[in-house]
Amino acid sequence: MEKLKGGIFDGPQIRQLMKDTDFIKVMTVPESDAWKSFVLVVENFLGNHKAPNYEEIVQNMLTNFQTIGANMSIKLHYLRNHLDKFPDNLGNYSEEQGERFHQDLKVMEERVEIFQNTEAGFLCELVLRLRPVLFSPGDYICRKGEVGKEMYIVNRGKLQVVGDNGKTVLATLKAGCYFGEISILNMGTAGRGSGRTPSNRFWDIGRTLEPADWRFSFYTNTRIHHELLSVGTECVDDTSTGNRRTASVRSVGYSDLFVLSKKDMWDVLKEYPAARVRLEAIAVKRLEKYKKAPLEKVAMGRCQSTPGLVETTGRVPIEEMELPTVSAGVLGGAPLPLQPLTQPLTQPPPCKDLQLYGASASPLRAASPVASCASSVRSSAAGAGSARGHLDSHEVLECELKRLRERLHTVETENAAMSVKLSQQQWEVDQRYGA
Ligand SMILES: Nc1ncnc2c1ncn2[C@@H]1O[C@@H]2COP(=O)(O)O[C@H]2[C@H]1O
């Protein structure tokens, strides 16, 4: 009954309609074309008989459905993309199996927030990449601090998000809920391997040098060159940071989940940038809820794991070290004078303030027009209260995406320029010392 109310017909009802000669009489021409082509699909593909030209028959039905503006369900997209993968005799497949398939897709389409109001193609691409997995009572699906490689959607069962002690239950998840998205979208606890952020690692490199060595090392020490470049590049490699699980999740009883790998998710997101913005916006909101903190704190958490944004509360912020500009120094001009470092390099305390670096000052700094947009949005979000905050979080994400693209371009260009300069210097050293 529920299905009928929702306009969903099962096999016996469809067969009844196919026999009903009056049914087609109440249709317009395009509708009757669509109906007839559907009947052809039932008779030549979905039942016991698969006609040699079944692909043409299915394609014809899809075209006719599109003509009448029918909202193609995910199942029809599935049909189109995987026509060649259906077994020869679909009639052998029971109603129960069909029902199960229908239910699986229904969970995705209707109950999973991230899949609602997304482009049909995006949803279809994701659904096709989902794998079903089963967990037993007490199984941990993920543990806090691990690198996240998958996200999960609960199809059936009950799970608990637990705190550090494994006892405090932060949330209970049931069918339709999803989890594990924070780390695969790189919004979790920042850090790769050692757990140190790129900005921490700038400081680590700095601390290995005597102040007087800064200028000399920057020009002649290939290790420093390479390390700085690798950290700089990591700043724009936004799949490498913030990838740690923010909590542990365990199965209460048996649970039946769908798993989506990070790689698959990112492969699809590459093709659907609007969906990426939307997913990240939802993740920011969810993080905000988890942390029960005001927006700017959440933005800070994200920024710590966001390439290009660096904490600046250390006693000697890296931008004050006055490294020479790329154009004047690295690209062949005379090195700019460096101010001697009067204070030792120290580890910056936790982020209180955020600053975006401008491209002109150092090869490690980001392009600025979009950066200033992001930072002004951020500061307005901080000042204007929580109602405006939600709107701004979206703007911040959009600005950040733009800025990251520009930053990637800048770092790649600078990387290439520095490599040229490096080879040049190596050649000069070889010439001088006869290596
Ligand atoms: N307080 C919370 N309430 C509900 N879900 C949470 C909470 N904290 C973390 N999670 C989820 O648990 C997941 C653990 O892995 P991730 O950090 O990738 O993504 C996390 C969220 O999806």
The ligand as a Gaussian input file, in Angstrom:
#p B3LYP/6-31G(d) Opt

LIG

0 1
 N       30.041000      13.473000      17.963000
 C       29.774000      12.748000      16.871000
 N       28.503000      12.411000      16.564000
 C       28.229000      11.665000      15.470000
 N       29.166000      11.207000      14.618000
 C       30.432000      11.528000      14.869000
 C       30.818000      12.304000      15.996000
 N       32.147000      12.462000      15.964000
 C       32.581000      11.807000      14.871000
 N       31.554000      11.244000      14.214000
 C       31.605000      10.404000      12.996000
 O       32.545000       9.376000      13.268000
 C       33.472000       9.353000      12.199000
 C       34.849000       8.851000      12.536000
 O       35.644000       8.962000      11.368000
 P       35.741000      10.384000      10.625000
 O       36.462000      11.316000      11.508000
 O       36.229000      10.157000       9.268000
 O       34.212000      10.867000      10.539000
 C       33.546000      10.806000      11.752000
 C       32.105000      11.189000      11.770000
 O       31.439000      10.718000      10.632000

